[in-house]
Amino acid sequence: MKVLLSIVLATMFVTTTSTAQIKAKDWNGQIKAGWNLGNQFECSAPGQDGESMAIGNPDDADNAETAWGNPKVTKKVIKAVKDAGFDAIRIPIRWQCHITNDKAMSVSKTWMARIKEVVDWCLSYDLKVIINVHHEKWLESRPYYKYKDENCQKLALLWNNIATEFKDYDYRLAFAGHNEVHVPGFWGAPTEENLAVQNAYNQVFVDMVRATGGKNDKRHLMVQTYVCNPDFGINNGQFIVPQDIEGNGNDYMSVEFHFYNPYDYCGECKYYWWGEAYKQYGEISPSNEKTLTDFFDKVEKTWASQGLGICIGEWGVSDHYKGSDIDRMHENMTYYCKTFVTEARKRGFSTFVWDNNTFGSGTEKFGIFDRNRGMKVKAPWIINGIIN
C-alpha cells in the first residue's frame, strides 16, 4: 500500500510541476534544448506567393503544411524530437491564408483543429510549446504609421481568436506575438517609425491575450525586438517592454530574439571555422567565444535584470564544409553549438534551434532530422553539441 501511495504521489508531483503556473524566467530556465518545427505550419497556401499579403482562405489552404516540400507532421515526428533529448518545441504558424472572415480574423476550423492536434501531441510528451503569428505579411511587411491602426486591430482580433481557443491549456504552452517585422528586402536598422509600430504590436498582443481570461491571465507571453534582432532592442532605447495587467509585473513575459550570429559563419557561410579553439585550422570568424559571452551578458543586464525571461526563438548553423576537412568542420559546429547552448543556459535563456529539413552545404541548410525518412538524424554534430 505504501509503495502504491508513493507512486501516486510521485505521479501527482510530476503532473503538477509540469503544468503549474511558473514565472517566465523559470519557464525558460527549465528548458534544456528547444527545437523549431520549421518550414511547416508557417507555409503559404499551395501555389500562393510566400510574400503575399492577402488575407483569406484559398482553395487547398488546409494542405499548407506540405506546401514547401515537407511531409505532414505526425505524432512520430514529435516523439523523435523528444527521444533525441529536446524538451521544448516552437511551432511557427501562418494564419493569414486560413482566415474565413477578414473582418473578424476568424480562423478556419480545420486549420485550428490541426494546430491543436499537434500542440496536444507535444504536451502528451511533456514538452513545453510555443505557438506564434509567423509570416503574417500584412503585419510584418508594413511597419508604418499609415497601417498601424489597421494592423493593430487585425492583430488584436487574430490573437483574440487564437488565445480563446487555447485559454484552458496549461502553462507549458506559451504564446509569441509575431515574428520578424521588417521593411521588405531590408534587414537593417529601423527608423523611429518602425520601432513605434513594433512597440504597438507588442502591446496589443499582450492586452488582447490577457483580455481573454482563463489561464491566459498569467500565460507566458513572448514579445519581440524589431526583426527579432536583439541589437535593435538593446542598442536602441526606443524598444518598450509592454505593460502587463495589474499584479503581473514582468513576471510572465519574455523578450524573444533570433540569433544566427556570427552570420558570416552561421548563415552566410563565409567562414568555415569559428572560435579561438579552432584558429589553427584556418581563418576564423572575427566574432569568437568572448564576443558571444559579452553579448549574452549584455542581454542579461538589459532584460533579465528587469525580471523578464529570455527566449532565443531561432538560432542555428547552416551546414557548410569543403574537402577532406568535413569531419573537423562538423566537430567545429559541435563546439559552436555546445558553447552557445551552455552559455545561454548559464544565464537562464531558452534556445530553440532552427530545423527546416534542408540538407547539403551552403546557406539555409539547417536540417537536423530528415522528416522524409522517418526522422533519421542527419546532423548528429548539431544534436551532440546541443544535448551534451
C-alpha positions in Angstrom: 0.0 0.0 0.0 2.8 2.4 0.9 4.5 1.6 -2.5 1.3 2.3 -4.4 0.8 5.6 -2.5 4.3 6.7 -3.3 3.8 6.0 -7.0 0.5 8.0 -6.9 2.1 10.9 -5.1 5.1 10.9 -7.5 2.8 11.0 -10.5 0.8 13.8 -9.0 4.0 15.7 -8.4 5.2 15.4 -12.0 1.9 16.4 -13.3 1.6 19.4 -11.0 5.1 20.7 -11.6 4.9 20.4 -15.4 1.6 22.2 -15.7 1.6 24.7 -12.8 1.9 28.4 -13.3 5.5 29.5 -13.2 7.3 32.7 -14.0 8.7 33.3 -17.4 12.3 33.2 -16.2 11.6 29.7 -14.8 9.8 28.6 -17.9 12.9 29.4 -20.0 15.3 28.2 -17.4 13.8 24.8 -17.2 14.4 24.1 -20.9 17.5 22.2 -21.7 17.0 22.2 -25.5 14.3 23.6 -27.8 13.6 22.7 -31.4 11.8 24.5 -34.2 9.2 22.8 -36.5 10.4 24.9 -39.3 9.0 25.3 -42.9 5.8 23.5 -41.9 2.9 25.4 -40.5 4.3 28.8 -41.5 4.0 27.9 -45.2 1.8 29.9 -47.6 -1.1 28.0 -49.2 -0.1 25.7 -52.1 0.6 27.8 -55.2 0.4 31.1 -53.3 3.3 33.5 -53.3 5.0 33.3 -49.9 5.3 37.1 -49.8 1.6 37.7 -50.5 -0.2 40.0 -48.0 -3.6 38.5 -49.0 -5.8 37.5 -46.1 -8.3 34.8 -46.8 -8.8 31.0 -47.1 -7.8 30.0 -50.6 -8.5 26.6 -52.1 -6.3 23.8 -50.7 -5.2 26.0 -47.8 -5.7 23.1 -45.4 -2.7 21.5 -47.1 -0.4 24.4 -46.5 1.8 22.4 -44.1 3.2 20.4 -47.0 3.4 23.4 -49.5 7.1 23.8 -49.1 8.0 20.2 -49.7 7.8 18.7 -46.2 5.6 15.7 -45.4 2.7 16.0 -42.9 3.6 16.2 -39.3 2.8 13.0 -37.4 3.0 12.1 -33.7 6.1 10.1 -34.5 7.8 13.3 -35.5 7.2 14.8 -32.1 8.3 11.6 -30.3 11.6 11.5 -32.3 12.3 15.1 -31.1 11.6 14.1 -27.6 13.6 10.9 -27.8 16.6 12.9 -29.1 16.7 14.9 -25.9 14.7 18.0 -26.7 12.2 19.2 -24.1 10.5 22.1 -25.9 9.1 22.8 -29.4 8.4 26.1 -31.1 5.7 25.9 -33.8 5.8 28.8 -36.2 2.3 29.3 -37.7 1.0 31.4 -40.6 -2.7 32.2 -40.1 -3.4 34.7 -42.9 -4.2 32.0 -45.5 -6.6 30.3 -43.2 -8.9 33.3 -42.4 -12.6 32.7 -43.2 -13.7 36.2 -42.3 -11.2 39.1 -42.6 -13.4 41.5 -40.7 -13.3 39.2 -37.6 -10.0 37.5 -38.4 -11.8 34.2 -37.9 -9.6 31.1 -38.3 -10.6 28.1 -40.4 -11.9 25.4 -38.0 -9.9 22.7 -39.8 -6.7 24.7 -39.5 -7.3 25.5 -35.8 -8.1 21.8 -35.1 -4.9 20.7 -36.9 -2.8 23.1 -34.8 -4.4 21.9 -31.6 -3.8 18.3 -32.6 0.0 19.0 -33.0 0.2 21.0 -29.8 -1.6 18.2 -28.0 0.9 15.7 -29.2 3.7 17.9 -27.9 2.1 18.2 -24.5 1.4 14.4 -24.4 5.2 14.0 -24.4 5.5 16.7 -21.7 7.2 19.2 -24.0 6.9 22.9 -23.5 5.4 24.6 -26.6 5.5 28.0 -28.3 2.9 29.0 -30.9 3.1 32.3 -32.7 1.9 34.5 -35.5 4.5 33.9 -38.2 4.9 35.2 -41.8 1.8 37.3 -41.5 3.0 39.5 -44.3 0.2 42.1 -43.9 1.6 42.7 -40.4 5.4 42.0 -40.7 5.9 43.9 -44.0 4.1 47.1 -43.1 5.8 48.7 -40.1 4.5 52.2 -40.9 2.2 54.7 -39.2 -0.1 54.5 -42.2 -1.1 50.9 -41.4 -0.5 50.9 -37.6 -4.1 51.2 -36.5 -5.5 48.8 -39.1 -2.8 46.2 -38.4 -3.2 46.5 -34.6 -6.9 46.0 -34.9 -6.4 42.9 -37.1 -3.7 41.6 -34.8 -5.9 42.0 -31.8 -8.8 40.2 -33.4 -6.5 37.3 -34.6 -5.0 36.9 -31.1 -8.4 37.1 -29.5 -9.4 34.1 -31.7 -6.2 32.1 -31.0 -6.0 32.9 -27.3 -9.7 32.0 -26.8 -9.1 28.6 -28.3 -6.1 27.9 -26.1 -7.1 29.7 -22.9 -7.7 26.5 -20.9 -4.4 24.9 -21.9 -1.8 24.5 -19.2 1.2 26.7 -18.6 3.6 24.6 -20.7 2.1 26.4 -23.7 3.5 29.9 -24.3 2.4 32.5 -26.9 4.7 34.6 -29.0 3.2 37.8 -30.5 4.6 37.8 -34.0 7.8 37.2 -36.0 10.4 39.2 -37.9 8.8 42.6 -38.6 10.8 44.5 -41.2 10.6 46.6 -44.3 10.5 44.1 -47.3 14.0 43.5 -48.6 15.7 45.5 -45.8 17.0 43.9 -42.6 19.0 46.8 -41.3 18.4 49.3 -38.5 14.8 50.5 -38.0 13.6 54.1 -38.1 11.8 55.6 -35.2 8.5 54.9 -37.1 9.4 51.2 -37.5 10.1 50.9 -33.8 7.0 52.7 -32.7 4.8 50.3 -34.8 6.7 47.3 -33.4 6.1 48.5 -29.9 2.4 48.9 -30.7 2.2 45.3 -32.0 3.7 44.0 -28.8 1.4 46.0 -26.5 -1.8 45.0 -28.5 -0.7 41.3 -28.3 -0.3 41.4 -24.5 -3.6 43.4 -24.0 -5.7 41.1 -26.1 -4.4 37.8 -24.8 -4.9 38.9 -21.2 -8.4 40.1 -22.1 -9.4 36.5 -23.0 -9.1 35.3 -19.4 -8.8 31.8 -18.1 -5.2 30.7 -17.9 -4.3 33.5 -20.3 -4.3 35.9 -17.3 -0.8 34.6 -16.5 0.1 32.8 -19.7 3.8 33.1 -20.6 3.9 35.7 -23.4 6.9 36.5 -25.6 7.4 39.9 -27.2 9.9 40.6 -30.0 12.5 43.1 -30.9 12.4 44.7 -34.3 13.1 42.0 -36.9 13.9 39.8 -33.9 17.3 41.3 -33.9 18.5 41.8 -30.3 20.7 44.7 -31.3 17.6 46.7 -32.2 16.3 46.2 -28.7 19.4 46.5 -26.6 21.2 49.3 -28.5 18.1 51.4 -29.1 16.3 52.8 -26.2 13.0 53.0 -28.1 12.2 49.3 -27.6 9.5 49.4 -24.9 8.6 46.4 -22.8 4.8 46.2 -22.9 2.8 46.9 -19.8 1.1 43.8 -18.4 -2.1 43.7 -16.3 -2.0 44.7 -12.7 -0.3 42.2 -10.4 1.8 40.6 -13.2 4.6 43.0 -13.5 7.2 41.4 -15.8 6.9 38.0 -14.3 5.0 36.3 -17.1 6.8 37.9 -20.1 9.9 37.2 -22.1 11.8 39.0 -24.8 12.3 36.9 -27.8 15.1 37.4 -30.4 16.7 35.3 -33.1 20.5 34.8 -33.2 22.2 33.4 -36.3 25.4 35.0 -35.2 28.1 35.5 -36.3 26.2 35.5 -39.6 29.4 35.1 -41.5 29.8 31.7 -40.0 26.2 30.5 -39.1 24.3 31.8 -42.1 26.3 33.4 -44.9 28.9 30.6 -44.5 31.8 32.9 -45.4 34.0 31.3 -42.8 34.4 27.6 -42.2 35.7 27.9 -38.7 34.6 29.6 -35.5 36.3 30.1 -32.2 39.8 30.7 -30.9 39.9 27.0 -30.1 39.9 26.2 -33.9 42.1 29.1 -35.3 44.9 26.7 -36.0 42.8 25.0 -38.7 42.1 28.1 -40.9 40.7 31.6 -40.9 38.0 32.0 -38.2 35.2 34.5 -38.0 36.2 37.7 -36.3 33.4 37.1 -33.8 34.6 34.5 -31.2 33.7 33.0 -27.8 34.2 36.3 -26.0 32.0 38.1 -28.5 29.3 35.7 -27.7 29.6 35.7 -23.9 29.9 39.5 -23.8 26.7 39.9 -25.8 24.8 37.4 -23.6 26.0 39.3 -20.6 24.6 42.5 -22.1 21.2 40.8 -22.8 21.1 39.6 -19.2 21.9 43.0 -17.9 19.3 44.7 -20.2 16.3 42.5 -19.8 16.7 39.7 -17.3 17.6 42.3 -14.7 14.0 43.6 -15.2 12.5 40.3 -14.3 11.9 39.3 -17.9 12.6 35.9 -19.3 14.8 35.5 -22.4 14.0 33.2 -25.3 16.3 32.7 -28.3 13.4 31.6 -30.6 15.6 30.7 -33.5 19.3 30.0 -33.9 21.4 27.5 -35.9 24.5 26.8 -38.0 23.9 26.2 -41.7 25.9 23.1 -42.7 28.9 24.1 -44.8 32.1 22.2 -45.5 34.8 21.5 -48.1 37.4 19.0 -49.0 38.8 16.5 -46.5 38.1 18.8 -43.5 34.4 17.8 -43.4 34.7 15.8 -40.1 36.7 18.5 -38.3 34.4 21.2 -39.6 31.4 19.3 -38.2 33.3 19.0 -35.0 33.7 22.7 -35.0 30.0 23.1 -35.4 29.5 20.8 -32.4 31.8 23.1 -30.5 29.8 26.2 -31.5 26.5 24.6 -30.5 27.9 23.4 -27.2 29.3 26.8 -26.4 26.2 28.6 -27.5 23.7 26.5 -25.5 26.0 26.2 -22.4 26.4 30.0 -22.2 22.7 30.5 -22.8 21.7 28.0 -20.1 24.1 29.5 -17.6 22.0 32.7 -17.8 18.6 31.0 -17.9 17.9 31.7 -21.6 15.9 29.1 -23.6 17.1 28.2 -27.0 15.2 26.8 -30.0 17.4 25.5 -32.8 16.1 26.1 -36.4 15.4 22.9 -38.5 14.0 23.5 -42.0 14.6 19.9 -43.1 17.0 21.1 -45.8 20.4 19.4 -46.2 23.7 19.9 -48.0 26.4 22.5 -47.9 25.8 26.2 -48.0 23.2 28.8 -46.8 19.8 27.7 -45.4 21.0 24.1 -44.8 19.6 23.9 -41.3 18.2 20.4 -41.4 18.7 18.1 -38.4 16.0 15.4 -38.6 15.1 14.1 -42.1 11.3 14.2 -42.0 11.1 12.4 -45.3 13.0 9.4 -43.9 11.4 8.6 -40.6 13.1 11.4 -38.7 16.6 10.0 -39.2 19.2 12.3 -37.6 21.3 13.6 -40.5 23.2 16.3 -38.5 24.3 14.4 -35.3 27.1 17.0 -34.9 24.4 19.6 -34.1 22.5 17.4 -31.7 25.7 16.4 -29.9 26.6 20.0 -29.3 23.2 20.9 -28.0 22.4 17.9 -25.8 25.9 17.4 -24.4 
